[in-house]
Every structure is written in structure tokens, then in C-alpha cells.
Amino acid sequence: MVRTGAIAQQDNFQGVFVANDKGDPVFVPITVSRTVNDKTEVKSGLTRNEFVLLSFPPGTRKVSKANGRP
């Protein structure tokens, strides 16, 4: 189970961001099942040892550029 708010979309995949060994966020695609209140069941894609991020650590979030503009 993960918090539903941690689930993101990236390149048409549903997933979550987990901290790698350096603490940087890495997107991991997941397959989900049911949602109950604020938690969603993850059917595949995560191990029990991964730390799912609810927000990005300071300075690690990549900012998208709209139409190639800063």
C-alpha cells in the first residue's frame, strides 16, 4: 500500500518516486489495484525495501519547461 497522493504519471505510466542509494528521486512504474481512503494497493513494481517519496527533497525536483521556455 502507498499513499494515493504519492502516485504520479510519467510518459503514460503510473508510478511513484523512490529514493535511490544517494537519496535522489527515481520514478518507478507500478501496477495498482484498489484504493481505500487515502491508500492504494500496489500489485507490482515495488519491493518492501523501497522508500516511497511523498514530496521531493529540496533541490532534487526537475522543473519542466513549457514549449522549451525556462
N, C-alpha and C positions, 0 to 999 in steps of 0.2 A: 504494500500500500504506500502511496505517496500522496502528498497534499495536491489537490487538483490544481491549485494556483502555481505549482512548480512545472506543470506540463506546458510545453511550448511547441510551436510549429516552425520547422526549418526545412526549406526545399521540399515541401509537400510531405514531410514526415512529422509524425507526432513523437515527441521525446522530452527528455529532461536534461538539464545541465548537471554534471557531476564534477567534483574536484579531482584533478589528476594528482600525481605524486608531488607536483610543485605547488599545488593549490589553485591552479588555473582552471577556469571552467571549460568543460568539453561537452559538446552535445552528444547524447546517446539516444538513438531511436528506440522506442518502446512500443509494445502492443498492450493495449489496455482492455479491461473488461468493464465491470460495473463501477458506478460512482455512488457513494453513500455519504451524504452530508458534504464535508469538505475533503474527502479522501477518495482516491481512485485506485482500483486494483490493477497492478501491473502483471500481465500474463507472461511477458518475455522482454528481454533486453537489459535487465539489471541483475546484479548479484546482490547478496545480502551485505557485502562489504563496502559498497559504494556509498559515498556521501552526496545525497541529492541537495543541490543548492536551491534555496527559495529566493535568493537575490544574489547579485554578483558582488564579489569582494571589490572594494574601492580600486579603481584604475584598471579593472580587467574586462569591463564591458566594451565590446566593439560597437561603434556608432555607425549606423547605416547612413549612406549619403543618398538623398533623393535626386534622381536624374543626374548623378555624377557631380552634384554640387556639395560643397562642405556644409 
